C-alpha cells in the first residue's frame, strides 16, 4: 500500500490510497465539471436550443488536459467557486462561434452540484467493486473456518463459544451492507439556472435535465434542489455507513490480533514493525483502516451541518463548506476500504490459539459448542 504520488500531504499514507484519491483530485473535479458542460451543450443541441456545431465544438474542448488545472482552481478564490473561471476558459477554448452557447441557461451551482454527484458516482463505482471483492474474500475465509471454534466475546468479556466462520460471515454482511448503501443513494443532476427555478431553460427544462442525466448516468430529480440539500445529506450518510462498516471489521481484527488474544495475525514483508520494540508485530493495515474510518463521522457531521443550513435560493458559505468535507469523506472512506482489503489479504488465522483460548476460558463445559 502506497499513497498516491499526486499529493504531498504529510499523512497521505493514511487516506491518500487507492483509486478514490485520483477520482477526487483537481483533475478529476475539473473533468467532472467539463463533462457537465459537454452534456448540457449536447442536450440543448439535441432539442435544437443551440446549434449542433457549437455543441460539437464545446464537447471537443471539454478535456481537462487542455486546461491549466491549477490556474482554474487558484482563480476560484476570486469568485467563490471554480466554475466561474472554468466557464471563461472553456469559452476561449471552444472558439468564438461556440462561446456564446457555453453554459447556456446554467449557473455555477448547477455545474458544481452536478459535478459533485458525478465525482461521487465515479468513486462509488470503484469502492463498490472493492467491497464486493472484499466480501468474497471474507466468505472464503468463513467457509474455510466454519468449524473453527473460538471464544465469543460480548462487552469484551468471554461469552459462549462461536466459530471464526461465523465471525467472518458477519464481517462480509457488514461489507455488503456498505455496497447496498452506495447503490441506494440517489445522485441527481442539478439544473435550476440562476435562481433555481429552471426558467432560464424555458418550457423544455425538463427535457434538457433528462438529457444531461442520461449522458452522465445520473438521476433526474423531480425539481432543482439548489437550497434543498437532501441529495447531499443522503450521500454523506451512505459514505459514513461504509466507513463505519470498514472501521468495525478493522476493530475486530485489531482486537483479535492483540498480544493477549493473538488469534489473528497480519503477515506482510516489511509491515508492522516498531521503532523501538523488535518483538512487536502490529496489524498495521487494520490499524490504518480504523484511522481512516475514524475521520468519517466528523466529516459526515460537517456535511450535515453545512447542507442543513442553506438559505433562500443559494447559500452564502454553507454550500461552499460542503465541497472539502465531501472530498475528505470520500477519500478517508475509500482509504478505509483499501486498508481493510489489505488487512484481510494479509490475515493469518491461528486455530490452535483459538482452541487454547477457548480451553482457558471460564465457560461451562456443557456450553462449549458449536
C-alpha positions in Angstrom: 0.0 0.0 0.0 1.5 3.3 -1.1 -0.1 6.8 -1.1 -0.8 8.5 -4.4 2.1 10.5 -5.7 -0.3 13.2 -6.6 -0.4 14.5 -3.1 2.3 15.9 -0.8 0.3 15.9 2.4 2.3 14.6 5.3 -0.2 12.0 6.4 -1.2 10.9 2.9 -0.2 7.3 3.8 -3.4 7.0 5.8 -6.0 8.5 3.5 -4.5 9.0 0.0 -4.5 5.4 -1.0 -6.4 3.7 -3.8 -8.3 5.0 -6.8 -10.5 7.3 -4.9 -7.6 9.7 -4.4 -7.2 10.3 -8.1 -11.0 10.4 -8.6 -11.3 13.2 -6.1 -8.2 15.2 -7.2 -8.2 18.5 -9.1 -8.1 16.9 -12.5 -11.0 14.6 -11.7 -13.1 17.5 -10.4 -12.2 19.6 -13.4 -13.1 16.8 -15.8 -16.4 16.3 -14.0 -17.3 19.9 -14.4 -16.3 19.8 -18.1 -18.4 16.6 -18.5 -21.4 18.6 -17.2 -20.8 21.4 -19.6 -20.5 19.0 -22.5 -23.6 17.1 -21.5 -25.5 20.4 -21.2 -24.5 21.5 -24.7 -25.3 18.2 -26.3 -28.7 18.0 -24.6 -29.6 21.5 -25.8 -28.4 20.8 -29.3 -30.5 17.6 -29.4 -33.5 19.8 -28.7 -32.4 22.5 -31.2 -31.9 25.0 -28.5 -28.3 25.7 -29.5 -26.5 24.9 -32.9 -25.3 21.3 -33.2 -21.9 22.6 -34.5 -21.5 24.7 -31.3 -22.2 21.7 -29.1 -19.7 19.6 -31.0 -17.0 22.3 -30.5 -17.8 22.6 -26.9 -17.6 18.8 -26.4 -14.2 18.7 -28.1 -13.0 21.4 -25.8 -14.2 19.7 -22.7 -11.0 17.8 -21.9 -9.1 18.5 -18.7 -5.7 18.0 -20.3 -6.4 21.1 -22.4 -6.7 23.4 -19.4 -4.3 24.8 -16.8 -6.0 22.9 -13.9 -4.1 24.7 -11.1 -5.0 28.1 -12.7 -8.7 27.3 -12.7 -8.8 26.3 -9.0 -6.4 29.0 -7.9 -8.7 31.6 -9.6 -11.7 30.2 -7.7 -10.9 32.4 -4.8 -11.9 35.5 -6.8 -15.5 34.2 -7.4 -16.1 31.7 -4.6 -16.1 28.6 -6.8 -14.1 27.1 -9.7 -17.0 27.0 -12.2 -16.6 30.7 -12.9 -13.0 30.7 -14.1 -13.7 27.4 -15.9 -16.5 28.8 -17.9 -14.3 31.7 -19.0 -11.5 29.3 -20.0 -14.0 26.9 -21.8 -15.4 29.8 -23.8 -12.0 30.7 -25.0 -11.1 27.0 -25.8 -14.4 26.4 -27.7 -13.9 29.3 -30.1 -15.7 32.4 -30.9 -18.7 30.8 -32.7 -19.4 28.3 -29.8 -18.5 30.6 -26.9 -22.0 32.2 -26.6 -23.5 28.7 -26.2 -21.2 27.6 -23.4 -23.0 27.2 -20.1 -26.3 28.4 -21.7 -29.0 28.9 -19.1 -26.9 27.3 -16.3 -25.4 28.8 -13.2 -22.3 27.9 -11.2 -24.3 25.9 -8.7 -25.7 23.7 -11.5 -22.2 22.8 -12.6 -20.7 22.3 -9.1 -23.6 20.3 -7.7 -23.9 18.0 -10.7 -20.1 17.6 -10.8 -20.2 16.6 -7.1 -22.7 13.9 -7.9 -20.6 12.7 -10.8 -17.4 12.6 -8.7 -19.3 10.7 -6.0 -20.7 8.2 -8.6 -17.2 7.5 -10.0 -15.8 7.0 -6.5 -18.8 4.7 -5.6 -18.2 2.6 -8.7 -14.7 1.8 -7.5 -15.5 1.4 -3.8 -18.5 -0.9 -4.5 -16.2 -3.1 -6.6 -13.6 -3.2 -3.9 -16.2 -4.0 -1.2 -17.7 -6.8 -3.3 -14.3 -8.4 -3.8 -13.6 -8.0 -0.1 -16.9 -9.7 0.8 -15.9 -12.6 -1.5 -12.6 -12.9 0.4 -14.4 -12.9 3.7 -16.9 -15.5 2.6 -14.0 -17.8 1.6 -12.4 -17.2 4.9 -15.8 -18.1 6.6 -16.1 -21.3 4.6 -12.5 -22.3 5.5 -13.2 -21.8 9.2 -16.8 -22.8 9.5 -15.8 -25.3 12.2 -13.0 -23.4 13.8 -14.3 -22.9 17.3 -13.3 -19.8 19.3 -14.4 -17.8 22.3 -17.3 -15.5 21.7 -16.9 -12.1 23.3 -19.7 -9.7 24.4 -19.0 -6.5 26.2 -15.3 -7.5 25.9 -16.0 -10.5 28.2 -15.9 -14.2 27.4 -19.4 -15.3 26.3 -20.4 -18.6 24.7 -18.3 -20.3 22.0 -18.8 -19.4 18.4 -16.8 -20.1 15.2 -14.4 -17.9 13.3 -16.5 -18.8 10.2 -19.5 -17.0 11.8 -17.4 -14.0 12.7 -16.0 -13.7 9.1 -19.6 -14.1 7.7 -20.7 -11.2 9.9 -17.9 -9.1 8.5 -19.0 -10.0 5.0 -22.5 -9.0 5.8 -21.3 -5.6 7.1 -19.2 -5.0 3.9 -22.1 -5.9 1.6 -24.4 -3.5 3.6 -21.9 -0.9 2.6 -22.4 -1.8 -1.1 -26.2 -1.5 -0.6 -25.8 1.9 1.0 -23.8 3.2 -2.0 -26.2 1.6 -4.5 -29.3 3.0 -2.9 -28.3 6.7 -2.6 -29.7 9.0 -5.2 -27.3 11.0 -7.3 -29.4 13.6 -9.2 -28.5 16.2 -11.8 -28.8 19.8 -10.7 -30.1 22.2 -13.4 -32.0 25.1 -11.9 -30.4 28.1 -13.6 -29.6 31.4 -11.8 -32.2 31.3 -9.1 -33.0 27.6 -9.0 -36.4 27.7 -10.8 -35.1 26.4 -14.2 -36.9 29.3 -16.0 -33.7 30.1 -17.9 -34.2 26.8 -19.8 -37.7 27.7 -20.9 -40.5 25.2 -21.5 -38.1 22.4 -22.3 -36.2 22.5 -19.0 -37.3 19.0 -18.0 -36.1 17.6 -21.4 -32.7 19.3 -21.0 -32.3 17.9 -17.5 -33.3 14.4 -18.6 -30.7 14.7 -21.5 -28.0 15.8 -19.1 -28.8 13.0 -16.7 -28.8 10.4 -19.4 -25.4 11.4 -20.7 -23.8 11.5 -17.3 -25.5 8.4 -15.9 -27.2 10.4 -13.1 -30.8 10.6 -11.9 -33.4 13.1 -12.9 -34.7 15.0 -9.9 -38.4 16.0 -9.5 -37.2 19.6 -9.5 -34.0 21.6 -8.9 -32.6 21.3 -5.4 -30.4 24.4 -5.0 -31.3 25.1 -1.4 -32.9 21.7 -0.6 -29.8 19.5 0.1 -31.3 16.1 0.8 -29.2 14.6 -2.0 -26.0 15.8 -0.3 -27.0 14.7 3.2 -28.0 11.2 1.9 -24.7 11.0 0.1 -22.8 11.8 3.2 -24.8 9.2 5.2 -24.1 6.5 2.7 -20.4 7.1 2.7 -20.4 7.3 6.5 -22.1 3.9 6.7 -19.4 2.4 4.5 -16.7 3.9 6.7 -18.5 2.6 9.8 -18.6 -0.9 8.3 -15.0 -0.9 7.4 -13.9 0.5 10.7 -16.0 -2.0 12.6 -14.3 -5.0 10.9 -10.9 -3.4 11.3 -11.6 -3.0 15.0 -12.4 -6.7 15.4 -9.1 -7.6 13.6 -7.1 -5.3 15.8 -8.6 -6.8 18.9 -8.2 -10.4 17.8 -4.6 -9.7 16.8 -3.7 -8.2 20.2 -1.0 -10.0 22.1 -3.3 -11.3 24.8 -5.7 -12.9 22.3 -3.4 -13.5 19.3 -5.9 -15.4 17.3 -5.2 -13.5 14.1 -2.0 -12.0 12.6 -1.3 -9.8 9.6 1.7 -11.1 7.7 3.4 -8.9 5.1 7.1 -8.3 4.3 8.3 -5.2 6.0 5.0 -4.2 7.5 4.0 -4.0 11.2 7.3 -3.2 12.8 8.1 -1.0 15.8 10.8 1.7 16.0 11.9 0.6 19.5 10.4 -2.9 20.2 11.7 -5.5 17.9 9.4 -8.2 19.4 6.2 -6.3 18.3 4.3 -7.1 15.1 1.4 -4.6 14.6 -1.6 -5.2 12.4 -0.8 -2.0 10.6 -3.3 -2.4 7.8 -6.2 -2.9 10.2 -4.9 0.0 12.3 -4.8 2.2 9.3 -8.3 1.2 8.2 -9.5 2.2 11.7 -7.6 5.5 11.5 -9.1 6.4 8.1 -12.7 5.3 9.1 -12.5 7.2 12.4 -12.4 10.5 10.4 -15.7 9.9 8.7 -18.2 10.7 11.5 -16.8 14.3 11.9 -16.9 14.8 8.2 -20.4 13.5 7.9 -21.4 15.9 10.7 -19.8 18.8 8.9 -21.7 18.0 5.7 -25.0 17.6 7.5 -24.4 20.9 9.3 -23.5 22.7 6.1 -26.2 21.1 3.9 -28.8 21.7 6.6 -28.4 25.5 6.6 -28.9 26.7 3.0 -30.8 30.0 2.9 -33.1 31.3 0.2 -32.0 30.4 -3.4 -28.3 29.9 -2.8 -26.4 29.6 0.4 -23.6 32.0 1.3 -20.9 29.8 2.7 -22.9 26.7 3.7 -22.8 25.5 0.1 -19.1 26.1 -0.2 -18.4 24.2 3.0 -19.8 21.0 1.5 -17.0 20.5 -1.0 -13.9 20.0 1.1 -15.8 17.9 3.6 -17.3 15.7 1.0 -14.0 15.3 -0.8 -12.3 14.3 2.5 -15.2 11.9 3.3 -14.9 10.1 0.0 -11.1 9.9 0.5 -11.0 8.6 4.0 -13.8 6.1 3.4 -12.1 4.9 0.2 -8.8 4.6 2.1 -10.5 2.6 5.0 -11.8 0.1 2.4 -8.4 -0.2 0.7 -6.6 -0.7 4.1 -9.2 -3.3 5.2 -8.8 -5.2 2.0 -5.1 -5.2 2.5 -5.6 -6.5 6.1 -7.8 -9.3 5.0 -5.3 -10.3 2.3 -2.5 -10.4 4.9 -4.6 -12.2 7.5 -3.4 -15.5 9.1 -5.8 -17.3 11.3 -4.4 -19.4 14.3 -6.9 -22.1 15.0 -4.7 -23.6 17.7 -4.6 -20.3 19.6 -8.4 -20.1 19.3 -8.7 -23.6 20.7 -6.2 -22.7 23.5 -8.1 -19.6 24.4 -11.4 -21.5 24.4 -9.9 -24.1 26.7 -8.7 -21.5 29.1 -11.9 -19.5 29.1 -14.3 -19.8 32.1 -17.1 -21.3 30.0 -19.2 -24.2 31.4 -18.3 -27.4 29.6 -21.9 -28.0 28.5 -22.0 -24.7 26.8 -18.9 -25.5 24.7 -20.2 -25.6 21.1 -20.6 -25.5 18.2 
